[in-house]
Amino acid sequence: MFEEIGTVRNFADAEDLRYLALFKDSVSEVQLSQSEDSSAYSSEYSHYIVVHTPLDAERQEHGEEWARRFCGGLGVSIVELIKAAGSAIYLRGLMATNGSKVYAILPYTHLDAVASKDASFPEARTVSTRNRIWPGVLSEINGRKILDVGCGFGRLILDVARKNPDSEVFGIDIYDAQTGQARMNAEAFEIQNVEFRTASAYDLPFEDGSFEMIYSFFMLHHLDEIPKGLSEIRRVLQKEGRYLATEPTGHHHGPNYSGADWVRIFEEAGFSAEAEETEGAVIIRARKGDE
């Protein structure tokens, strides 16, 4: 029988973890019990196996292997060690909700491919598209003051903050849990030039013309009123500022617009825009247009 050795602290409940493939980039703190010593978890090992409280719902959309690992009698996560400090250790990729119990933390060493040849961990289509497209999009994001509209758990905005260390980078999302987790991720990685706020894309908490660069990634199609969201983004964009939006194609929810459709929508909202269609996504590059 496993005995409890620690407790998880993050900003995820079972509903938040419906996006497992996205949350795996987030950082969780494990607060160890008095009998445990964080110095035992050293950088000698980059990864650990954590046995923890399972998720309380089936996640069949992620495949049978996901369900077995996280929704059975126990949850089992292979995690990356970020750091150990005092009575806490910080881990990336822990698929456990806030307050979950931790029963074991074991060093992970990958010996060969044979042991895992029958395991399948399917990558979500949107995540695969993101991983392929994001490096090119990231290379275009720069400016003294940058805004991510719909930052989620903060996976992409931390890349932006690292790439632009002298910039002020802001992220907004409508859910407290996601901005809270994004803030925790930034603190764990000691990224100091980023700030998160909980807000709606329809009511951005910034003054007119605040940002030189605004971007969103796979966000606009979630809006019920896309023109209203674009109008608000245009309001907080500087006169010569740029807005870079990336939208998925062929996905299972929201509108599936072509590049020409997006250009029309952007122009109706007062932008000048051009679109690049690539496999699985459309990249829209826009400027504020005439006042």
Buried (B, 14 or more C-beta within 10 A) or exposed (E): EEEEBBBBBBBBEEEBBEBBBBBBBBBBBBBBEEEBEBEEBEEEEEBBBBBBBBBEEEBEEBEEEBBEBBBEEBBBBBBBBBBBEEBBBBBBBBBBBBEBBBBBBEBBEEEEEEEEEEEEEBEBBBBEBBEEBBEEBBEEBBBEBBBBBBBBBBBBBBBBBBBBEEBBBBBBBEBEBBBBBBBBBBBBBEBEBBBBBBBBBBEBEBEEBBBBBBBBBBBBBBBEEBEBBBBBBBBBBBEEBBBBBBBBBEBEEBEBBEBEBBBBBBEEBBBEBEBEEBEBBBBBBBBBBEE
